[in-house]
């Protein structure tokens, strides 16, 4: 496993040498989530869940750093404190050029995760008679991070980013266009209110309606 630090969110400017893990982790946890807004209809106990956004992905795993000589083939093992310092330069320490922690790419086999460190926990399990650490277990957690352009491509955003003017034809309804434009017919009442209507049912053909774009978290603009 290799961890490479970058100065920029586009992952184009490497920040020093990458860190190579001595022993590859035995397991890796990847967490994905989706955020929803709960829209509870007045007079009912039920809430409709409207899609808001895909949440950041999370990656976590444990690694072992060892300076007993049992790992690797170096004639003189690298001390654990030095290994931790090298790891921190990639993941944790503020970069002198950007004054913030690096962005990181974690590469191993088919896994390529782009993000930033969110937590780092050190558990020292072996010491020399003088109290010098010889082995440490390190738990690492990361949150994904991509620049805006790549994030939009990844989410494959298809909701309109401009207001859309629609003139209803025979057989068309506000629900039909909400489902087509937003993928969610539950915006009917929102659209009706936005256009100054008292309700979304029985709107006559020929009525022109304005459908605003969706902002972040699934809310209508305007």
N, C-alpha and C positions, 0 to 999 in steps of 0.2 A: 504494500500500500504506500502511495506517495501523496503528500500534502504540499501543495504549492501556493504560496501567498502572492497576491496581486494588489497593486496600489489602487486600481480603478475597478468600477462595477462592470465594465465591459470585458474584464479579464484579458487585457491586452498588454499590461505593463507588469511583468514579474517583479516581485520584491525579494530579491536575494535567492539563495539556493533552496530547493525544496527539502522537505524532511521525509526520510524514508523510515518506515516503521521496522523495528527489529523483528518482531513476531506479528504476523498478520492476525487480526482479531478472529476469534472463533465464532462470533455472531455479530450481526449488524441489525439495528432496528431502524426502519423507515416508516414515518408517520405522515399520512396525507389527510387533509380535512376540507370540508366545504362549509362555508358560513351561510346562514339563512336569517332573514328577518321574519319575525312572527307577526302576522297581521290578523288580529282578532276582530271578528265581526261583532258589532254591537248587538247585545241581547243573546249571544251564544257563548258556550263554554269552549268552543273549538277555535283554534288558531291556524290560519293558513300559512305555511312556510314558503316564503318567497326567496328564491336564490339571490344571494348577495355577491359572493365571490369565492373563488378557490383560495383557501388559506395557504400560507407558506408551508412547504414540506419541511419535515424535521428528520435529522439523522443523528443516531447515537451509537456508540460502541466503546469498547474498552481495549486499551493496548498495555503492553508490559515493556518497561525499560529496564535493562539489566546490565550491570557492569561487573559481574562475577567472572566473566570469561566463558561461561557456559553457552552464550549466544554469540554467533558471529565468528569470524576467523581473524580478527585483528590481533597482532602480537601483544598489544597493550590495550585492554578494554577502555572505552570512553567512559569517564565517571558519570554517574547518574545525574548529578547537578548540572553538568555540561550538556547532557542530552536534553534535560528539561529546559535549559536556557535556549537551546537551538529550536526546540518545539515551540516555545513561547514566542520567539522572534517571528515565526510563521503565523501563529494563530492568535496570540494574546497581546503581545507588547505593542504599544502605539508606534506606528510607522513614523519616522522622523520627517519624512517628506509630506505626508498627508495629515499627520497628527490624529490618527485614528487607527484602530486595528485593521489588519489586512482583510481583503476578500480572499476566500480560499477555494481551491479546487481539490477535491479528494478523489483520487483515481485508484481503482483496484479492479482488475478484470473488466467486467461489463459495467461496473459502477463508476459514474462520473457525476459527482455532486458539487454544485456551486453554491456557496453560502458564506456564512460567518459563524464564528464560535459564539455560543451563548453560555456555556458553562464548562468548567474544567476542574475535576476533582482528583486529588492525588492521595493515594493510599500506600504508604511505605511499609513493606513487608519483610525486608531483610536489611541488616546493618552490620558493619564491621565492628570488631571489639572497641574501636575508638568512636563509634556512633556515626560513621560515615554511611549514608544510604547506598545500598548495593542493588536493590530492586524496588520498583514502584509500579503499582497498577494505576493507570490514569483513565478516568471516565470522561469522555468527550461528547458534547452535544452541540449540534449545529442547526441553524435555521437557513433555509434556502434564500438566495437573493439573486435576482437578475435585473438587468436594466429594463427600462419601460418598454423599449421596442421589442426585446426578446420576450418579455413577459406577455405582451399582447399576442405575439405569435404563438406562444405556448398555450395560452388560454383559448386561442382561436376565436377571439371576440367577434361576434357577428351582430350584436345589437347596434342600432343606429347611433352614430355620434352627432347627427344633426337632426333637428326637428323635421317631421314628415307630415305633409298636408295630404289628407285623404278625403275624397268625396265618396260617400257610401253609394254603392250600387244596389240594385234590387237583390235581396237575399243576403247582403252583407250586414254585419253587426259590429258593434264596438268590440265585443268579445272575440270575434273572428280576427280583427286587426291587432288586438292586444296579443293574441296567441301567435300571430304571424310575425309581428315586429319584435316582441319581447320574449316569446316562448312561454307566456304565462297570461292566461285569460283573467286572472284575478285582479288585474289592473283596471278592470272596466269602470268601477266607480271613481277611481282616481282620474281617469281620462274624462269621464262625464263632468266631474267637478272642474277640471282644468279648462273645459270648454263651456262652462257656465250652464250645464244641463242639470236638471234635478234628478235624473236617473239615466241609466244606460240602456234600458229596454225600450223597445218601440220607437227607436230613432228612425225617422223617415229617410228613404233613399233620396239622394241629392244633398243631404246635409254634409257640409264640409267640416272636418275636425282636424285639430292639430295634435299630433302625437309627439311629445318631447322625447329627447334621448334619456337613457338611463344613466344616472350618476353612479358612482361607486356605492356599494352596499345595496344595490337594487332599488334606489329611490329615483323618482322622476325629477328631471330638471325643472326649474321654474317655480 
